[in-house]
Amino acid sequence: MRKWMTVILLSIFTLPAFCTEQTFNNAPILDVMCSKDRKVAANPDAHTKECALECKGAGFGIVTSDHKFLKFDSAGNERVLAQLKNSKKQDHLRVDVSGDVQGDTLKVKSIRLL
């Protein structure tokens, strides 16, 4: 019994090390499909709203300052999609977003299309 309690306690206390809340300001947003295209990933500000909405089924994410792509969780995808649909911007799509980073996924807590 004591062994299991130790395992459980260690699991609880080490979990936060894998989930870290971060904030990304003025981060370029791309749909997942276009994030795999080297040309688009190299110049995300040229990515259009029209393309993002066409590829919405794959989901969205941001390009970080160190050029990594973080996918949004399903709730984040829904929130940014609603903002994109209501936006008059046609390109240079950027967001302020915060959430927990879990591997290559950002579990969005707050997001605002700029």
N, C-alpha and C positions, 0 to 999 in steps of 0.2 A: 504494500500500500504506500509506503513511504517513497519508494522508487517512482511510482506513478505521480505522486504529488510533486516531486521534484521535476519531472518531465513537463507536467502541466504548467507549473510556475515558470519554468524556463521558457516555455512556448509563449506565455502571456507577455513576459517581459522582453522577449526578443522580437515579437511581431512588429512593434513600432519601427524597428531598424529597417524593415522592408517596405514600409509605407511612410513616406515623408511628404508632408504638405509643402508645396512650392507655389510661388507666384511667378507668372510670366507676363511681362508687360510689353505691349506693342509687338506681339508675336505674330508672324505670318501664319495664316490658316490655309490648309490645303485639304482636299478630299483624299482619302486613302489611295485611290487608284492613281491619281496624278503625283502623289508623293513618291511613287516608284519610278516615275519618268525623270531621268537625270536632268534634262533641260528645264523642266518645270521646277524641280527641287533646287536647281542652281539659281533660279530667279522667281521665287514664289510671288513676288509682287505683281508679276505679269499674269498670274493666274486669274481668270475671270470668274465673276459671280455666275455667269451662264454655265460655264464648265462645272463649277462646284455643284450647282443645282442638278445638272445632268447626271453627275456621278454620286449623288447623295446616298444612294443605296449602300455604298461601300463604307460610309462614315467619314468623319473628319478628324483632323488633328492639327498640331502646330509643329513648326520647325523651330527648334531651340537655338539659342545663340551659338551652341557648339555643333550645329548642323545635324542634330538628331531629330527624328520624327517621333512624336508622342501621339498615339491615337487617343481619342476621347472615348469614354465609356458611353453606354447607350443613352443615359440621361443627358450627358453633355452634347451628344449628337443632336438630340431633339431640341435642346435649348438653342444651340447655334444655328440649326436649320431654320427655326422660327425667326431668328434675328436676321439671317441672310435673306429670307423671303421678304421681309419688311424693309430692307435696306435699299437705299438709292445708289449706293456705291457699286461700281461695275468691275473694279479691279483694286489692287493694293489692299486686299482684305486682311485685316489685322484684328487681334483681340487682346484684351487683358483677361487673363484666366488664372484661377488658382484651384488647387486640388491635390489629391494624394497621388504620387507617382508610384505605380506598381508595375515594375518591369518596363515595358514599352507602352503602357497605358496610363492615361491621366484620368483619374476618377474626379470629375469636375464638381467643384463646390460652388464656384461662381464664374460667370463668363459674361463679357460685354464686348460686342462687336464695335470697333472704333470707326 
